[in-house]
Amino acid sequence: MSEEQLSWVQRNRARRRRTTTVGERVLSLAWGLDGEADTALQQVADYLAPHTDEPFREQCRLAAIRSGVLVINVAEHGQVFGIRAQWRSRLESVLRVAHGMPAIRQVHFAWGDHGVQLHIIPASGLDDRSAGR
């Protein structure tokens, strides 16, 4: 192969950060305006937090609920498979018995760093989100 061909292969095989579609951006803006989706995600996050461990809560963010699918973003690309293998069935079974929450049939893990973070609410009644204020 020539130097030019090798250069082309290297440029085109490089990993690119996953971009969001226009539809996803419009949907996130619309959800931000009415706050309904943020409320549902926060409700699910508060419910799931006691059922997860600290490494999961550090790596993962709840990104969206669409058509009964909870999308969880994992901050590090290399961790997506391991976290999915360890947590998917466990979270689906926990959500299956949840009452008074959005109906979630399936959990999907993706690579990303945005979304609602899971927090544990301490026995004092103050969660760790308000402790730093």
Secondary structure, 3 states (H helix, E strand, C coil): CCHHHHHHHHHHHCCCCCCCCHHHHHHHHHHHHHCHHHHHHHHHHHHHHHHCCHHHHHHEEEEEEECCEEEEEECCHHHHHHHHHHHHHHHHHHHHCCCCCCCCCEEEEEECCCCEECCCCCCCCCCCCCCCC
